[in-house]
Amino acid sequence: MRILLVDVDSTHREGAASILVRGGHQVEQINTGNAAVEYAPDADIVLLGMNLPDLNGIEVCRRIRQRSRVPIVMFSDVADEAAIVLSLSSGADDYIVKPCGSLVLLARVTANARRAIWCREPNESPPESRIILGALSIRPRARQVVIDGREVTLTLKEFDLLVALAEEPGIVMRRNELIARVWDENWIGSTRTLDVHISALRTKLDRDGLIETIRGVGFRLDSSRLDGHDPSPRDR
């Protein structure tokens, strides 16, 4: 797996690179935000530091997300909840507080890149299918979403959340089920991550009431909010 490691702190950067290389990955190290924006689309995953000399990590994350759906994992020594929420809201897929153990680093990077690698290996993918719910059309293998005739750009996690909900329209998906499916069944992070991604997904889809919150349980996609929806979610 090709990992773009972006950090101004050479000690942390080289230490993380050593761990990743021992884990069997190819690592390219850079220390500026502009270079990260340029090279990110060619990587399988971006491990992005927060404090860079030319651009703030949050701004770099936003610029990368405008150009690419590559998984972005923020890598910072700031453990503040506000920083984590801001990073996830800006397009990051995960947030790792450094320093962290080598096994944790490898596991989190692998988990976040898993779906991107899967999509780049069509011979190992299931047959193409399309989910159609009225004005909403989803192509899982192409990772394409169109609603009301406009294409919507989603992060990997946002896309996977939408697919999970759209495959079972009208059915309540429990919070722990969504976290296990979209992140990892052994996820140990804050459940606030799920709420942030759901909020971003609602904003991008821009359809009132489409994703309902079922308090104390989870979330449900209300297909009645999509004009002329098809009761069958899959059109093969």
C-alpha positions as CSV (number, residue, x, y, z in Angstrom):
1,M,0.0,0.0,0.0
2,R,1.3,3.5,-0.9
3,I,1.1,5.8,2.1
4,L,1.8,9.6,1.8
5,L,3.1,10.6,5.2
6,V,2.9,14.4,5.8
7,D,4.5,15.9,9.0
8,V,6.9,18.7,9.8
9,D,8.2,16.8,12.8
10,S,11.0,14.7,11.3
11,T,11.4,12.6,14.4
12,H,7.7,11.5,14.5
13,R,7.6,11.3,10.7
14,E,10.6,9.0,10.4
15,G,9.4,6.9,13.3
16,A,6.0,6.4,11.8
17,A,7.5,5.7,8.4
18,S,9.8,3.0,9.9
19,I,6.8,1.3,11.5
20,L,4.8,1.4,8.3
21,V,7.7,0.1,6.1
22,R,8.2,-2.8,8.5
23,G,4.4,-3.5,8.1
24,G,5.0,-4.0,4.4
25,H,3.9,-0.6,3.1
26,Q,5.6,1.9,0.7
27,V,5.9,5.3,2.3
28,E,6.6,8.7,0.8
29,Q,7.5,11.4,3.3
30,I,6.9,15.1,2.7
31,N,6.7,18.0,5.1
32,T,4.6,20.7,3.4
33,G,0.9,21.1,2.8
34,N,1.1,22.2,-0.8
35,A,3.1,19.1,-1.7
36,A,0.5,17.0,0.2
37,V,-2.3,18.4,-2.0
38,E,-0.4,17.7,-5.1
39,Y,0.6,14.1,-4.4
40,A,-2.4,12.9,-2.4
41,P,-4.4,11.6,-5.4
42,D,-1.7,9.1,-6.2
43,A,-1.6,7.6,-2.7
44,D,-3.7,4.8,-1.2
45,I,-4.0,6.7,2.0
46,V,-2.7,10.0,3.5
47,L,-1.4,10.3,7.0
48,L,-1.6,14.0,7.6
49,G,0.0,16.1,10.4
50,M,-1.7,19.1,11.7
51,N,1.0,21.8,12.0
52,L,2.7,22.3,8.6
53,P,4.9,25.2,7.6
54,D,2.9,26.5,4.7
55,L,-0.7,25.4,5.3
56,N,-2.7,24.3,8.4
57,G,-3.5,20.6,8.3
58,I,-7.2,21.3,8.3
59,E,-6.9,23.4,5.2
60,V,-4.8,20.8,3.5
61,C,-7.4,18.2,4.3
62,R,-10.1,20.3,2.7
63,R,-8.1,20.9,-0.4
64,I,-7.3,17.2,-0.8
65,R,-10.9,16.3,-0.3
66,Q,-11.9,18.7,-3.1
67,R,-9.7,16.8,-5.5
68,S,-9.8,13.2,-4.3
69,R,-11.6,10.6,-2.2
70,V,-8.3,9.1,-0.9
71,P,-8.6,8.2,2.8
72,I,-7.2,10.9,5.0
73,V,-6.1,10.1,8.6
74,M,-5.1,13.1,10.7
75,F,-2.0,12.4,12.8
76,S,-1.6,14.9,15.6
77,D,-0.4,15.3,19.2
78,V,-3.5,17.4,19.9
79,A,-6.0,15.2,21.7
80,D,-8.6,18.0,22.0
81,E,-12.2,16.9,21.1
82,A,-12.8,20.1,19.1
83,A,-9.7,19.5,16.9
84,I,-10.9,15.9,16.3
85,V,-14.4,17.0,15.3
86,L,-13.1,19.8,13.1
87,S,-10.8,17.4,11.3
88,L,-13.6,14.9,10.6
89,S,-15.9,17.7,9.5
90,S,-13.2,18.9,7.1
91,G,-13.1,15.6,5.3
92,A,-10.8,13.4,7.3
93,D,-11.8,9.8,7.8
94,D,-10.0,9.2,11.1
95,Y,-7.9,10.9,13.7
96,I,-4.9,9.4,15.5
97,V,-3.3,11.0,18.5
98,K,0.5,10.6,18.5
99,P,2.5,9.0,19.8
100,C,0.7,5.8,19.5
101,G,1.7,2.1,19.5
102,S,3.0,0.6,16.3
103,L,0.3,-2.1,16.2
104,V,-2.4,0.6,16.7
105,L,-1.0,2.7,13.9
106,L,-0.8,-0.2,11.5
107,A,-4.3,-1.4,12.3
108,R,-5.9,2.1,12.0
109,V,-4.1,2.8,8.7
110,T,-5.1,-0.6,7.3
111,A,-8.7,-0.3,8.4
112,N,-9.1,3.1,6.7
113,A,-7.4,2.1,3.5
114,R,-9.2,-1.3,3.2
115,R,-12.2,0.0,1.2
116,A,-10.1,2.2,-1.1
117,I,-7.9,-0.8,-2.0
118,W,-10.9,-3.0,-2.5
119,C,-12.4,-0.5,-5.0
120,R,-9.1,-0.4,-7.0
121,E,-9.1,-4.2,-7.4
122,P,-12.2,-4.9,-9.5
123,N,-11.3,-8.5,-10.0
124,E,-11.9,-9.1,-6.3
125,S,-15.1,-6.9,-6.2
126,P,-18.7,-8.2,-6.3
127,P,-20.7,-7.7,-9.4
128,E,-21.7,-4.1,-10.2
129,S,-25.1,-3.1,-8.7
130,R,-27.0,0.1,-8.4
131,I,-29.2,1.3,-5.5
132,I,-32.0,3.5,-6.8
133,L,-34.5,5.2,-4.5
134,G,-36.4,7.7,-6.5
135,A,-34.2,10.8,-7.0
136,L,-31.3,9.0,-5.3
137,S,-29.0,6.8,-7.3
138,I,-25.9,5.1,-5.8
139,R,-23.2,3.1,-7.7
140,P,-21.3,1.3,-5.0
141,R,-18.3,0.1,-7.1
142,A,-17.9,3.5,-8.8
143,R,-18.5,5.2,-5.4
144,Q,-20.8,7.6,-7.2
145,V,-23.9,9.3,-5.7
146,V,-26.4,11.3,-7.7
147,I,-29.4,13.0,-6.0
148,D,-31.9,15.3,-7.8
149,G,-29.7,15.1,-10.9
150,R,-26.5,16.4,-9.2
151,E,-23.5,14.3,-8.3
152,V,-22.5,14.5,-4.7
153,T,-18.9,14.1,-3.6
154,L,-18.6,12.1,-0.4
155,T,-15.7,10.9,1.7
156,L,-15.2,7.1,2.0
157,K,-16.9,6.9,5.4
158,E,-19.8,9.1,4.3
159,F,-20.3,7.0,1.2
160,D,-20.2,3.7,3.2
161,L,-22.7,5.1,5.7
162,L,-25.1,6.1,2.9
163,V,-24.9,2.7,1.3
164,A,-25.5,1.0,4.6
165,L,-28.7,3.0,5.2
166,A,-29.9,2.9,1.6
167,E,-29.6,-0.9,1.3
168,E,-32.3,-1.1,4.1
169,P,-34.6,1.9,3.5
170,G,-37.0,2.4,6.3
171,I,-35.1,0.0,8.6
172,V,-33.4,1.5,11.7
173,M,-29.7,0.8,11.7
174,R,-28.3,0.7,15.2
175,R,-25.3,2.9,16.1
176,N,-23.1,0.0,16.9
177,E,-24.0,-1.8,13.7
178,L,-23.1,1.3,11.6
179,I,-19.8,1.8,13.5
180,A,-18.9,-1.9,13.0
181,R,-19.7,-1.9,9.3
182,V,-18.2,1.5,8.3
183,W,-15.2,1.7,10.7
184,D,-14.3,-1.6,12.4
185,E,-16.1,-4.1,14.7
186,N,-13.3,-3.4,17.2
187,W,-13.6,0.4,17.0
188,I,-12.5,2.0,20.2
189,G,-12.9,5.7,19.3
190,S,-15.7,8.1,20.3
191,T,-19.2,7.5,18.9
192,R,-19.2,11.2,18.2
193,T,-17.4,10.3,15.0
194,L,-20.6,8.7,13.7
195,D,-22.7,11.8,14.5
196,V,-20.2,14.1,12.7
197,H,-20.2,12.0,9.6
198,I,-24.0,11.7,9.6
199,S,-24.3,15.5,9.9
200,A,-21.9,16.0,7.0
201,L,-23.9,13.5,4.9
202,R,-27.2,15.2,5.6
203,T,-25.7,18.6,4.6
204,K,-24.3,17.2,1.3
205,L,-27.5,15.3,0.3
206,D,-29.5,18.5,1.2
207,R,-32.9,16.6,1.5
208,D,-34.8,17.4,4.7
209,G,-35.7,14.4,6.8
210,L,-34.0,11.9,4.5
211,I,-31.8,10.5,7.3
212,E,-33.7,10.3,10.5
213,T,-32.3,10.0,14.0
214,I,-34.0,7.4,16.2
215,R,-33.1,8.6,19.6
216,G,-31.3,6.0,21.7
217,V,-31.2,3.6,18.8
218,G,-29.6,4.8,15.6
219,F,-30.5,6.1,12.2
220,R,-32.9,5.4,9.3
221,L,-33.1,6.4,5.7
222,D,-36.7,7.6,5.0
223,S,-37.2,6.8,1.3
224,S,-40.6,8.5,1.3
225,R,-38.6,11.7,1.2
226,L,-37.5,10.8,-2.3
227,D,-40.2,11.5,-4.9
228,G,-41.3,8.4,-6.8
229,H,-39.0,6.1,-4.9
230,D,-38.8,2.4,-5.9
231,P,-39.7,0.0,-3.1
232,S,-36.9,-2.3,-4.3
233,P,-33.5,-0.7,-3.4
234,R,-31.4,-2.5,-5.9
235,D,-31.6,-2.4,-9.7
236,R,-29.2,-5.0,-11.0
